[in-house]
Amino acid sequence: MNTSLQRLLEQLATGIVFCLPQHWISRLVYRLTRIETPAVKNAIIRLYTTLFRLNMSEAVEPDPFAYPTMNALFTRALKAETRPLPDDDNILVSPADGVISEFGSIDNTLLLQAKGHHYSHDLLLGGIGELSRPFNDGLFATVYLSPRDYHRVHMPFAGRLTDMIYMPGRLHSVSLMTTRTIPEIFTRNERVICLFDTDAGRMAVVLVGAINVAAIETVWAGLITPPPGREMRHTCYEQPVELARGAELGRFNMGSTVIVLMEKDRFEWLEQISPYSAIRMGEGLARMR
């Protein structure tokens, strides 16, 4: 397929995404994935496992039909030995299974979304200048989770939670195609922003919502969405929540995107990291200087 035709098809698909009742579809998915009636639940699981090949040998419970709901299968726990962490505590690790859609240096305040598209870290983090400023000229990594991936999100580096921000927004698909065609998609979409103090300075972990991502939750606050909000909610933690590197931070339904931001001159990328490469939770991204 030539480049012009591919671009046209992507633009048409993007137009359809804009027109969809995104929140309504996502809430329908929320209800369907929590049905406990065995015949209905098993039919949904059968369809899901037919469409997406899951590696159930890694799961604590390898039988997909043993899960009480489709949501329980989405958020299944893995055997600890399947996601070992590097022995070096100075390694920043991937927060999730998925594909590294982009990574690199923040250009003053701008992150690369895809070729030809940039977006502001200040808008990504809720437009609160004092919270985004530490990340000027810092580093970022964006990990895209597909529907077949493990859906729990883990700590890239040990840290102490100081702030959590819920940002309302759209639920555009965040597939690799839509990130190439919808400008500033990560600042348009609903998201949960988690900010930490670490031994390498400030760290942000942003869980970006998307169509069919019917819930985002964290281990300290439980379910954040749904219901969707219309206003930003900012929670400060005077007694910070301490989380070790690799500890579970939160989880999605279906697939979405996690963006990690670190301060300038604190880390250097590992040589094996490259755009559009597959990565698993716990594998190294960068080493602290």
Residue pairs with C-beta under 8 A, 6 or more apart in sequence:
10 177
10 180
10 181
11 181
13 177
13 178
13 181
14 177
14 178
14 181
14 182
17 172
17 173
17 178
17 182
17 211
18 172
20 211
22 170
22 171
22 172
22 211
23 171
23 228
25 211
25 212
26 171
26 209
26 211
26 212
26 213
26 214
26 226
27 214
27 226
29 212
29 214
29 253
29 254
30 214
30 215
30 226
30 253
32 44
32 70
33 44
33 69
33 70
33 71
33 74
33 214
33 253
34 69
34 70
34 71
35 41
35 44
35 69
35 70
36 68
36 69
41 68
41 69
41 70
42 65
44 70
45 64
45 65
45 67
45 70
45 73
48 70
48 73
48 147
49 64
51 147
52 146
52 147
52 148
53 148
54 64
54 148
56 62
56 63
56 64
58 78
58 79
58 82
58 150
59 76
59 77
59 78
59 79
60 76
60 77
60 78
60 79
61 67
61 76
61 77
64 73
67 73
67 76
71 215
71 253
74 151
74 252
74 253
74 254
75 151
75 152
75 251
75 252
75 253
76 150
76 151
77 152
78 150
78 152
83 246
83 280
83 281
83 282
84 282
85 91
85 93
85 245
85 246
85 282
86 93
86 282
86 284
88 287
89 158
89 245
90 287
90 288
91 270
91 284
91 285
91 286
91 287
91 288
92 156
92 157
92 200
92 260
92 262
92 267
92 284
92 285
92 286
92 287
92 288
93 154
93 156
93 157
93 245
93 246
93 281
93 282
93 283
93 284
93 285
94 100
94 141
94 143
94 156
94 279
94 280
94 281
94 282
94 283
94 284
94 285
95 143
95 153
95 154
95 155
95 156
95 205
95 249
95 258
95 260
95 281
96 143
96 145
96 149
96 150
96 152
96 153
96 154
96 258
96 281
97 145
97 149
97 150
97 279
97 280
97 281
98 143
98 144
98 145
98 146
98 149
98 255
98 258
98 278
98 279
99 143
99 144
99 146
99 176
99 276
99 277
99 278
99 279
100 141
100 142
100 143
100 273
100 274
100 275
100 276
100 277
100 279
101 114
101 142
101 143
101 144
101 176
101 179
101 257
101 275
101 276
102 111
102 112
102 113
102 114
102 140
102 141
102 142
102 275
103 139
103 140
103 141
103 142
103 269
103 273
103 275
103 285
104 112
104 139
104 140
105 137
105 138
105 139
105 140
106 121
106 135
106 136
106 137
106 138
106 139
106 140
106 261
106 264
107 118
107 137
108 136
108 137
109 120
109 121
109 122
109 132
109 136
110 118
110 119
110 120
110 121
111 118
111 119
111 120
111 121
111 124
111 140
111 142
111 259
111 261
112 118
113 119
113 142
113 179
113 183
113 184
113 185
113 186
114 176
114 179
114 180
115 180
117 179
117 180
117 183
117 184
119 183
119 184
119 185
119 186
119 187
120 184
120 187
121 132
121 135
121 136
121 140
121 261
122 128
122 129
122 132
123 184
123 187
124 132
124 186
124 187
124 191
124 193
124 206
124 259
125 131
125 132
125 135
125 165
125 193
125 195
125 204
125 206
125 261
126 165
126 167
126 193
126 232
126 234
128 165
128 234
131 163
131 165
131 195
134 201
134 202
134 263
135 202
135 204
135 261
135 262
135 263
135 264
136 264
137 264
138 261
138 262
138 263
138 264
138 266
139 261
139 262
139 263
139 264
139 266
139 267
139 269
139 286
140 259
140 260
140 261
140 262
141 259
141 260
141 273
141 285
141 286
142 186
142 257
142 258
142 259
143 257
143 258
143 259
143 260
143 279
144 174
144 175
144 176
144 179
144 255
144 256
144 257
145 151
145 252
145 255
145 256
145 257
145 258
146 255
147 212
147 254
147 255
148 255
149 255
150 280
150 281
151 251
151 252
151 253
151 254
151 255
152 248
152 250
152 251
152 281
153 205
153 207
153 248
153 249
153 250
153 251
153 252
153 258
154 246
154 247
154 248
154 249
154 281
154 282
155 205
155 243
155 244
155 245
155 246
155 247
155 248
155 249
156 203
156 205
156 245
156 260
156 285
157 196
157 198
157 199
157 200
157 203
157 245
157 262
158 198
158 199
158 243
158 244
158 245
159 196
159 197
159 198
159 203
159 242
159 243
160 196
160 197
160 198
160 240
160 241
160 242
160 243
161 194
161 195
161 196
161 220
161 237
161 240
161 241
161 242
161 243
162 195
162 196
162 197
162 236
162 237
162 240
163 193
163 194
163 195
163 234
163 235
163 236
163 237
164 192
164 193
164 194
164 195
164 218
164 220
164 221
164 234
164 235
164 237
165 192
165 193
165 195
165 232
165 233
165 234
165 235
166 191
166 192
166 193
166 224
166 225
166 229
166 232
166 233
166 234
167 190
167 191
167 192
167 193
167 232
168 190
168 228
168 229
168 230
168 231
168 232
169 187
169 188
169 189
169 190
169 191
169 209
170 188
170 189
170 190
171 189
171 190
171 209
171 210
171 211
171 213
172 178
172 182
172 185
172 188
172 189
172 210
172 211
173 210
173 211
174 185
174 186
174 189
174 208
174 210
174 256
174 257
176 276
178 185
179 185
182 188
186 206
186 208
186 257
186 259
189 208
189 209
189 210
190 208
190 209
190 216
190 225
190 228
191 206
191 207
191 208
191 209
191 216
192 206
192 207
192 209
192 216
192 218
192 224
192 225
192 250
193 204
193 205
193 206
193 207
194 204
194 205
194 206
194 207
194 218
194 249
194 250
195 202
195 203
195 204
196 202
196 203
196 204
196 205
196 243
197 203
197 240
199 288
200 262
200 263
200 266
200 267
200 288
201 262
201 263
201 266
202 262
202 263
203 260
203 261
203 262
203 263
204 259
204 260
204 261
205 249
205 258
205 259
205 260
206 258
206 259
206 260
206 261
207 216
207 250
207 252
207 256
207 258
208 256
208 257
208 258
208 259
209 216
209 225
209 256
210 254
210 255
210 256
210 257
212 253
212 254
212 255
213 252
213 253
213 254
213 255
213 256
214 226
214 253
214 254
215 223
215 225
215 226
215 252
215 253
216 223
216 224
216 225
216 250
216 251
216 252
216 256
217 223
217 224
217 250
217 251
218 224
218 249
218 250
219 243
219 247
219 248
219 249
219 250
220 241
221 235
243 249
246 281
246 282
260 285
262 286
265 289
266 288
266 289
267 286
267 287
267 288
267 289
268 286
268 287
268 289
269 285
269 286
270 284
270 285
270 286
270 287
272 284
273 279
273 285
273 286
279 285
